[in-house]
């Protein structure tokens, strides 16, 4: 997974007024919108990609 995927996730969050983005290994991204958690329709984020993004 490339950095572009994370950029798209951040953009999606901004466009939808998300207050939080949840990234977990081997799970798709999740946005907190209006207090609820909504899973993003995307491929799961593997552990290495999640760690690279955080670093």
C-alpha positions in Angstrom: 0.0 0.0 0.0 1.4 3.4 -0.9 1.3 6.7 0.9 -1.3 7.8 -1.6 -3.9 5.4 0.0 -3.3 7.2 3.3 -3.7 10.6 1.6 -7.0 9.5 0.1 -8.1 8.3 3.6 -7.3 11.7 5.1 -9.1 13.5 2.3 -12.1 11.3 2.7 -12.1 12.1 6.4 -11.9 15.8 5.8 -14.7 15.7 3.1 -17.0 13.8 5.5 -16.3 15.8 8.7 -14.7 12.9 10.5 -13.2 13.7 13.9 -11.0 10.6 14.0 -9.3 8.1 11.7 -8.7 4.6 13.1 -6.0 2.5 11.5 -5.4 -1.1 12.6 -3.2 -3.8 11.1 -5.1 -6.1 8.8 -8.3 -4.0 8.9 -9.7 -1.4 6.6 -9.6 2.2 7.8 -12.4 3.5 10.0 -13.8 7.1 10.3 -15.6 8.5 13.3 -18.4 10.6 11.8 -21.0 12.2 14.0 -19.9 10.1 16.9 -20.3 6.8 15.0 -17.6 4.6 13.5 -17.9 3.9 9.8 -15.6 1.4 8.0 -14.2 2.7 4.7 -14.6 0.5 1.7 -11.0 -0.3 1.1 -8.5 -3.2 1.3 -7.2 -4.0 4.8 -4.0 -2.1 5.8 -1.2 -4.4 6.5 1.0 -4.0 9.6 4.1 -2.8 7.8 2.1 -0.1 5.9 0.5 1.1 9.1 3.8 1.3 10.9 5.4 3.2 8.0 2.6 5.7 8.0 2.9 6.3 11.7 6.6 6.8 11.5 
